[in-house]
Amino acid sequence: MEDSLYQIAPAIDVTAKKRYQNKRKVGERIKAFIFDEQPLIYYFSTQGTIKPEGIKIVMVDDNTNKPIGNHPEHAGELADFIYHNIRCAQTHDAEIDYTFIDLGREFGIGRLTFQNDGNSLKPGVFVISNATILALILSVVCAPENKEICLPGDIVLYDKITLVWDRLLGNKEYLMEKLLQLFN
């Protein structure tokens, strides 16, 4: 899981640089890309349950239900969280801080989990599920900025649907059509 996050961070960076050529700062570009792709990321991460537009994720203390004040860099939108805790962790620390991130669940994002694994989330911990990582990968693959990439073969998701590379590259409509088939 961690290796996948480390591999996707530079791909998001390169794609965002192509999309937002007028933004000079890396953080601005990456956050803008994640914000734009947020509906896809949430839809896939929650098995088609949530399609938020502009939703904000705020890290809260489960006991007080108040925002965590001593870690303001870890609060805010999904884009902020991924930038600070995935991309910057990879670039600057070379490791993910597991006091904030729960990896390994099949589905779920933020404080939402969809897996009856018996593990409750610790206060202030954010779920980055397998589905979230795959959604990040698919958001890069489907970006129109990457349509010139040539990859062989297909992707089979959960033994239910097949994504054809040639149709997937740069084609988010195709991906969403296939995800509707998967979750309906």
ABEGO torsion letter per residue (X at the ends): XAAAAAAAAAAAAAAAAAABAABABAAAAAAAAAAAAAAAAAAAAAGGABBBBGBBBBBBBAAAGBBBAABAAABEBAAAAAAAAAAAAAAAAGBBBAAABBBGBABEBEABBABBAGBBBBBGBBBBBAAAAAAAAAAAAABAAAAABBBBEBBBBGGABBBBAAAABGBAAAAAAAAAAAAX
